[in-house]
Every structure is written in C-alpha cells, then in structure tokens.
Amino acid sequence: MIVADSLKNCFLVNAPAGSGKTTQIKAMVKKCILENPRDNILCITYTNRAADELSRDVDAKNVFIGTIHSFLNSFMKSYFSHRDILDLYYEVYEDKIKQRIDNSGQDDHIMASNNKYKDKYSELDFETVKKNIEKISYNKSPFNTLYYGGLSHDDLISFSKNIFDHYPIISKRISSKYQFIFIDEYQDTMSDVLKIFYNSVAGSNVQLYLFGDRMQQIYKNYDGSFEEQFECFDTTQALLTNYRSVTDVVLLLNNIYNDSPFNQDNSPEMKLLSADFQPRIVITDNISTSIDDIKKSDSNTLVLYLFNKERFSDIGALNLYQAFDCMEKYSFGKTYSAVNVLTTHYDDNPDPLMKLLYCLVEMVDNYQTQKYGLIVQTFKSYKSIFCEDGWYIKTHSDKQRLFNILKEIFDVFQDESKTISELLTVLERNSIVDSVYMEGVQSDDENKEAFNVPVIELIRVVKYLRNPKVSTQHGVKGESHDSVLFVADDSYKNPIVHMYRFFEMWGQLSISLKEFHQFYYDYINELSDLQNTIGMKISELKKDSFVKHEKVICEKISSILDQFRCNPYFEFICKERYRQFLVKPGVTKAKDCLKESSVFGVLSAYKLFYVGCSRARKNLTILMDQSKIKGDFEPQKNKFTEIGFKIE
C-alpha cells in the first residue's frame, strides 16, 4: 500500500445532491482537451448510460470514457494471454476449479457443465483445464466460467487488482498512458478499483480526481479499506452550489449533512423560486390514507417507499419483483439485487433474461411506431443475443418473413394473459434468439418463477422507469421532483434500515457523517477480527461453538466496550446490549450485541433520509407512523423544527 502525505495530484471532489456533478466532470474533461490536446484522459463512470451522457459532445480520440469493466477489459486484454498471467490465474482459481470438478453430482447445473466439458474434451481434470485455456477473457456476466478462463463482473476487477499487485510495472502503465483520470461515484466504487488507480498515480504527475458524495453511498460495494488513502487527497475543490432545490430545501440539506465545509448555496435561478409550503413532518396513525390524501392534493408527488414490494405493487409489477427477489443470485450481499436488474436499462442489465426482455420491450415501441430500421439496428447491436439467421435481410421475402415474426412476437405483448414463458416459446420457435443464449436463460432454474409472470408487467415497469411517480429511498439517486413524499419506515432484512432508531438518536446527538462513518468502519473491523480469530461468522454461532470460543468472545466484547466507551454512536446504539451480555453471557446475547446491522441500519437510515430529502425541488413531506416512533418524541420534534421542518 502506498500512502504519502505529500501527494498533490489526488483530488477528492465532494459533489452533494444537485451540485451538477456530471456537468462539472464534462467541463473539466473538455478543459483538459483544450489546454492539453496531446494528453490522454481516462474517465470511469458507473454505467454505460452515464458514460454515454459524459461522451456526448466530447469527440476526441485521446479520451476514454466508460465503465470500469469496459476499461479493464480493454486495458488488460493484451496481458490475458501471457504465460505469467495464465499461471497467476491457475494459482488464484485452482481450488475453485478443483471444487467444481469434484462436484460429485451434488449440483445438477455443475454436473451438466462437467458432462458438457467431458463431451468436448474427453476428460475433465485440473491439468486438462490448464492445457485448454489459452487466454483469459471477460465474459460480461455475473458468473465466472472457470473452465474456460472467463471472468465475471467482480472477478474482472479482483483478478486485475491481483495482476497489478504482482506486476507493478503493469500498474504503472496506466499512469504512463493517461495524464488525467476521473472516477465518478467514488463512494460506491470498490476499494480494489480505487487502489488500482491510486497505486498507479502515486509518485507521478498524473492528476486523479474522485467525484461523489459519501452521504449518497447507498450500496455496499465499498468496504472501508481505502480510508487511510483518502486522507492524502486534496478536498478543496468541493462543488458547493445546488442547482436543483429551492432555498428552504438546501438549508435543510445542509443541516442534515451537518458538515460546514460542504454547505451548499443554491443557484440564483433556484433562489427566485419558492416552495408551496415549508418542509414538513406529517405524523399519522394511518399511512395508506395519508399517502392517498397527499397524492390527491398533488398528483405529481413522487412517493418514496422503503420497501420495493410496495413500489412494484404500486406500478402493477409485483409478480415480476417477487420472482426476482426470491432468487439466490440476487439475495442480500450479492453484487446485484432484484431491483438492480428490474430498473436497469438493457445496455447495462446484468441479468441475461431481463436484458433480452427489455430489448424486446423497446422493440415493441419501435414496432408500434413503424420504426423498423431501429429494430434491425438493435438486432445488429446485440449479436450475442439475437441469431443473425433470424433477422438478417437480403431479399424482400426476408423482410416479409421478419415482419411476420415480429408481429407474432409483439402480439404476445398485447395480450395481458400471456406469460414470459409463452413469449420465450415464440422466440425459440422462430429462432430469433441465439440458441446458446436461449439455452443459458432456460437452463437457469432460478428463472422458473419469472417464466410464469405476465408479459404486461414488463411493459408497466418500463413505462414507470420513463416517468417514475413512485420509488424507493434506495433507488432515487439522480432523480428529482417538484414534490417528494418520504414514507419513513424500518426494515430488519434487506435493506437494513432503522429509520425510527435514527430519528431517536438524531434527537439526542449532533450527528456528523464523517465521524459516524469512521466509527462504523472501526467497529466492523473489530467484528471481522473476531470472526477471523474464531474461524466462523458471528451469525453462525451455536451453543457449543460459543462455549468453545467463549473466552475469546468475552475478551473481544470487553475490548470493544473499552475502545468505544466514549464514542457517542456506540453509546447510543450498542452499549446497552454489551452491558446485558456482561451481566449474563450467552450465545444469544453475544450474537445480539455483535450484530453489524445494528450500526449499519442507523447509518443507512441517516444517508437514505438525506438522499430522499435531496430529491425535492420545492415541496418536501416526511410521513411518520405514530406507532413506530421510538423513545421520547419531544427531542426529535425539537431537532426537526430546529433544522427547518414544521410539524403537522
């Protein structure tokens, strides 16, 4: 790890809600092109759509704008067939490959994959796999294909980091090639990515800029292991103008953020506008009725729910959401969630089934408006999905045949009784989808629930995404509406959010995001240290394993209690559970006081509260359930009033 206090080429640009981050990045890229026309510029964004937005009006061969995956795939490709890199691949993945080979019929999918490999190469063992892999590749999916050297989304990053660590000269070739590097949404960027670029530019003249906002960190991609390096960054270039919200909302956001160096002022244009009412807290004993009443008074209100179930139910796509929500591959802790795949444009969608279906929904629109050329263009752009023999046009009869196929496919979308399974049957019968791609979709057992979902729900989701009037507090980064209704709620599953516990703490403490974050990362490091010591997750503790490790656990609990004794966040969130354990130690109390979610739930509530409030241009309402309010409400009421809310 490289840490140098004297680094002057690394900049952390805080970009709070509504600060025009994308516009600023684009302006800086253009300035670099103008002032340094011979320099190479690298701009890493979060999605392909964000890359497209940044690329608009930027036409220069020496500028690379794209996702981290597109960059690494391009940059590392020339190394992926090198013998040393292949040997490193075998070293890193040997155990996983051998485990998959030795599946012994425990998993039907692995067994089928093993049989397929044997059919092709006659035998399957580690040496055979090594002999047959001539190069490593990025397979552009959430899954590795280890027998063939295929890296998933996550492993492209982790294995590239492994290469850079083993061969620093390759890492330095990034700083040799690029003179300016911009990374968007740094707060949701994996630590491995941050380390790749930081280690490359340290000690060079390359300027590295990280743009983002810790308060809008709502994913768990970042693990806190880059905190020491952050201390070396210049933080003086914060974006301090809010172009989105009226004055009352901006002042409110500053008070929630509670970090004076990052206080925003709103733009002159927004200062001329005023809200229809002061930001307000509405306390009710009937949430549903209150939501209906507020929506009736302003039909354009964006309603922010905590739970995605309510969100998708509201837009008529509950079956689709529930089908994906129960999939193991999108469960808590995985790289992608059900909501990610249901709300992501097909360009960036990580799920093969949804990528195909959302492609087809867009084709439906083009078919209905007789934009047949755009349909053919989509076929051409996604050759890995669509079979060329099914859509390629040479003659008039080819055109007529394709038109008939499209009509049959799109007639399915017009029938609300038709399911995704029936749509796939039509696609397969007409050989419009690549056979390998279709086999992958149909052989995934986790897709079976989705196959029974009515096709009409796909159209409803796409229409909603084009003009959302309901969302979740997790899913609104970048959105804004004149009127926002934030429905306060708690969740003890995914997502972990303890909103009413946050309100209770907020009424008693002056919360600072930086201090709260630091406590959280320090705290989870202690929990991780304990888990490494006992060799198991705290959540997996049983009576016998607790007895076995009781001494170590008791010592760690006492140590944590001493370490954070004067920390206000620990005192409020954790101390009572620790005290109860020390009074009468036991496995249940140990698991209770050592839960990471107790702290994360309050921290995530703090950030979601800010993110939700930041979506309002003019009118903001927080709806609280009277029955869920925790502790004495008087201090909470005083805090709400103090920062700019009125209580109704």
Buried (B, 14 or more C-beta within 10 A) or exposed (E): EEEEEEBEBBBBBBBBBBBBBBEBBBEBBBEBBEEEEEBBBBBBBBBBBBBEBBBEEBEBEBBBBBBBBBBBBEBBEEBBBBEEBBEBBBEBBBEEBEEBBEBEEEEEEBEEBBEEBEEEEEEBEBEBBBEEBEBBBBBBBBBBEBBBBBBBBBBBBBBBBBBBBBBEEBBBBBBEBBBBBBBBBBBBBBBBBBBBBBBBBBBBEBBBBBBBBBBBBBBBBBEEBBEEBBEBBEBEBBBBBBBBBBBBBBBBBBBBBBBEEBBBBBBEEBEEEEBEBEBBBBBBEEBEEBBEEBBEEBEEBBBBBBBBBBBBBBBBBBBBBBBBBEBEBBEEEBBBBBBBBBBBBBBBBBBBBBBBBBBBBBBBBBBEEEEBEBBBEBBEEBEEBBBEEBBEBEEEEEEEBBBEBBEBBBEBBEEEEBBBBBBBBBBBEBBBBBEEBBEBBBEBEBBEBBBEBBBBBBBBBBBBBEEBBBBBBBBBBEBBBBBBBBBBBBBEEBBBBBBBBBBBBBBBBEBBBEBBBBBBEBBBEBBEEBBEEBEBEBEEBEEEBBEBBBEEBBEBBEEBBEEBEEBBBBBBBBBEBBEBBEEEBEBEBBBBBBBBBBBBBBBBBBBBBBBBBBBBBBBBBBBBBEEBBBBEBEBBBEBBEEBBBEBE
